Each structure stands twice: as C-alpha cells, then as structure tokens.
Amino acid sequence: MGRNAAIVAAGQTDHVSRRLDVSIPEMVREAVDRCLGSKDLNPGQVDAVVVGNMELFEGINFPELWMASAIGAAGKPLFKLNNGGTVGASVAVAAAHLVASGLYDVVLGIGYEKQSEGETQSAITTVGDPAWERSVMAGAIGNFGVMASTYVAESGVTAEQAAKVTVKARRNACLNPHAHLQSPDITVEEVLASRMLAAPLRLLDMCPSSDGACAVVMAAPDRAREMTPRPAWVAATETAHDTQFMGDSPKRLARMRSLIAASDSVYSKAGIVDPRAELDVAEVYEPASYAELAMYESLRFCDWGEGGSLVDEGVTLMDGELPVNPSGGVLSTNPVGATALIRVAEAALQVMGEAGDHQIPGVETALATGYGGNAWTEAVILKGSAP
Amino acid sequence: MSTTPPIDSALRLEYVADFEYSYAAGKFASRFMDALRNEARIQGTRCGVCDKVLVPPRPVCGLCLERTAEWVDVGPGGVITGYTVVEVPFIDPMTGIKRPIPYGFAFVRLDGADTNIYHFLEESRHDKISIGMRITAVFKPAPERDGTLADIIHFRAEGPAADE
C-alpha cells in the first residue's frame, strides 16, 4: 500500500425480507445517512464514491445513475463494482486502495441489495458459463448442497455441529438491532428438524434473503484522526480468485483455495503467525452453516478436519477465544450486494468500539472476508493502531 | 423531508422482462459439443505442464498459465465426488420449466479427468448414492441430441443396464 487508510464510520439499514416502503435510492440513502451521521459527517466531505450490488437480482442496469444524487455522488468520481456476492468487500478494498493511492482523502463505500424485488434463484444461475454450467445448475442451494457433501466426507463434520453455527448466528443476531433474523430461543433440535432443502442442507442451515444497504467511510490518516477518536486502520487487503469452473477445485469447500490464498496473504502482510491467537474477532462471509466450519479450517483457525470441534468447544462464540460473526453473520442477514461490506463494517465497528450490545471487549485486530461467485474471496485485516 | 407513508399506500411497480440472448459457445465448447452430439464422446484437454486433464476442455490451464496441449477422451464412466438430493422447487433457466423434485445432483469425476463436472443423477434416493460410487453417462438418443451438456441426460449407477 501507499499511505495508510482507515475506516472512520460505518452504517447500515435495519435488514428485513421486504422493504416495501422505500425505493433502492431511498434505502441506500438510509445507510449513507446512518454512516455519515454516526460521526457528524456530511456528503460534502466525501471526495469519491464506490458502489456495488448484483444488478440482475433486481433487473436494473446502471442504477448508480439514478441514485447518484441520493448518495451524494453528483459531480464527483463515482466508481461501480459488480462482482457477485463478494462485491461489498471489494467495495471496501477499492475504497482503501483509492485512499492509499493518495488520489482521494475521503471515500464513501456502499453496498446494497433489494432481493425482494426480483427472482434471485434464477438470476444466480447466470453466474454459470452458458455453454457449460448453466444447463446443469440447481441454483445456489443445489450447488451448496454438493459443496457441503464434499466437506462432510473430508472432515466428518456432523449435522449437529453445523446446526450449532446457525444457533450461534441467530442468537448473536439478537444483540444486533440491524440483523434480519433474530431467534433468541433457537435450538440445535429445531435446526435439525427444519425442512431438508438439498442434503445435507436444511432450511435453517442456509442464509436468508434480505433487503438492505451498508456504507463505510474510508479516510486518509490526517482526516481519519480528525473524524473519529479510534479509526479502524486497514492493515492488509487481498483479493483472490479460483480457476474457471466450479468443479476445478478438487475438494471444493473442504479446501477453499481462494480463501486460503487471500487469508494467508493478509496474515503475512499484517505479520500474523497464529490467527486464532492473534485475531480478536472475525466477521466471515458464511453462506451456509457448513461453510463457516469449513472456513475455520481454510482460515487456519484450526487444523484440517477440526472445524466441527471448534464450534463444539465454543471457541467462536461471543465469549469464546475467537468470536466469529458476533453480528449474527450472513446466516442472519443477507442483502447480497451489501453482505460482504457488512462483514467489513462490523469488523470496523468492533475495532472502533462501536458495536453496541455485540461488542467484543478490547478488539485490536479483526478479520473480515467476502465470498462469491466461483470462489472469489476478499480478506481484510483491520487494526486499532496505524500499521 | 416528508414522512414515510404507511406501508399499505406504498406503490409497487410490476415489470415482466422477456429478454432473449444468443451466446457464441466458443471454439472449445463447439468442438466438445460436436463430439458429444455426433459420437456421444466426452472430451477434455490435457495441460502439457501439470499433465492434468481438464473437463470442461479449455485453451489454458488456469494454474500453470500455459496453453493446453491436446484433446483426450474421458468417461463415459466415472465416480461421484460430491452430491446432494435437491428437494426445493427450482425453475430451470434453460427451459423455464420447474424441475420435478427430488433429483440427484452431483460432482462427477469422469475416468481420465482430473476435474469434476456438475451433472444430474438418475437416482434421487439419498441412501442409494455415495461419494466414490461408480456411475456412467446416459446419453440422449442420437436424433434428439442438440449439442448441449443436456445431451447427457444424467448419470446412473454403473452396471449392465447402462451398456448399450
């Protein structure tokens, strides 16, 4: 990186199944207002804007044109990203790079989705190459079912261990006023009794479909220190992609090649040797319960095959050694274009000490990840002191 | 700023899109689909560096960054490397028709290949499917084949019934 960059403010909407009361620009503006308002900032202080979503979900094109005024981007550099589920984390990484480059001092990053407005399961099949994978796709759920089966075979993880991830997520969500699905009384038995979607995945093993938006402000060092007493400094970022086809990776979910590449890279850049000991909190993009356990392994929180033990031992609970997704995670809230930015925003709130009821005490180092498409992964390390 | 209207007065705007697309499949897919349609052959390309056979065939090995060296036949037999039984309704984007559930859906590693392809299974009973199980491709009859991956109807357990 060139100079340092830090997140100084983060805001999001209260995520729900259907926001019938607002248009997309109105919903996005809500997140922007909450973000800027949290530090008494105003749109005039923003030098450039980066925005991302999944346009086909809503059947819209060029939406930044008709939301430019709402997000305070008129007359300013406005960059747009459109790279699947990971887009929100890419927005954060791009904003960090724009600031680090020295070209802009204050960059607003935005991610949003109104999944209620379109046909997301069919739209997601267009991720597949039309010649090869589209004619034999079974939507995100069929795809994840196959992926989860490879992880179960490799690690021996049980349905009970996966269910504990959902229970953790939906209970943590009760401490986050923005979370979509909050289930204070959810049990492992309830998850195991929920409707089978695509074995081994049951209804309560999967993330919901949400309407929502998220925004963060990324600033250069001098500006960051003016704007907030404790910025969340960007210590490392990485973007990694897998090869062309879903079946290329020999162990798919059990060895997530792009997540391994991205996380190893940010650990190295941030000088992290033992992530389980050195990270204070992680906000990971877990689209399904099984995926979170698999990610523990690829993120090197434990040895191969030990993801299930980690949740059994409570290591990743709110009061565990390494809390994972105190916000409630993707299993509780999933407006896709915003989802990965929410991971970064939540990690920043933890570092800034502004996470409210789901604040983990004394967070100095936080990890956030984004995931999408054919295993496209972003990883970000945020720290409480400038690198 | 005006106040938010009550929910029952919030206007919804309905829009139905009926767009049609026509994609060039490309040189590699065209050659693969020709062999599939005309000869019921499944092919991949071999990387001259890592020696891996990649299916679907492609011009470049993504990890070695080199052009692939040759075309090779794979399958029609193989093993299941991952699977599920889909029990949620899903509208097939290629046909617009809701697929009958449940159906088996798997990662298949064809004999001679080093990568997996997604495809459907004839079997939809969970306890009759397992990872490592041998299966074989069931092709549409020649006159019905149209040069898409759907020329393979599905994969079924290897055995006498599959021999034709």
Interface residues (C-beta under 8 A of the other chain):
Chain A: L20 D21 V22 G59 Q121 S122 T125 T126 P130 A131 W132 E133 R134 S135 V136 M137 A138 G139 I141 G142 N143 G145 V146 M147 A148 S149 T150 A153 R195 M196 L197 A198 A199 P200 L201 T243 Q244 F245 M246 G247 D248 P250 R252
Chain B: T4 P5 I7 A10 R12 Y15 A17 Y21 Y23 A25 G26 A29 M33 L54 V55 P56 R58 G62 L63 T81 G82 Y83 T84 V85 V86 E87 V88 F90 I91 P93 M94 R99 Y103 F105 A106 F107 D114 T115 N116 I117 Y118 H119 F120 H126 I131 T148 L149 A150
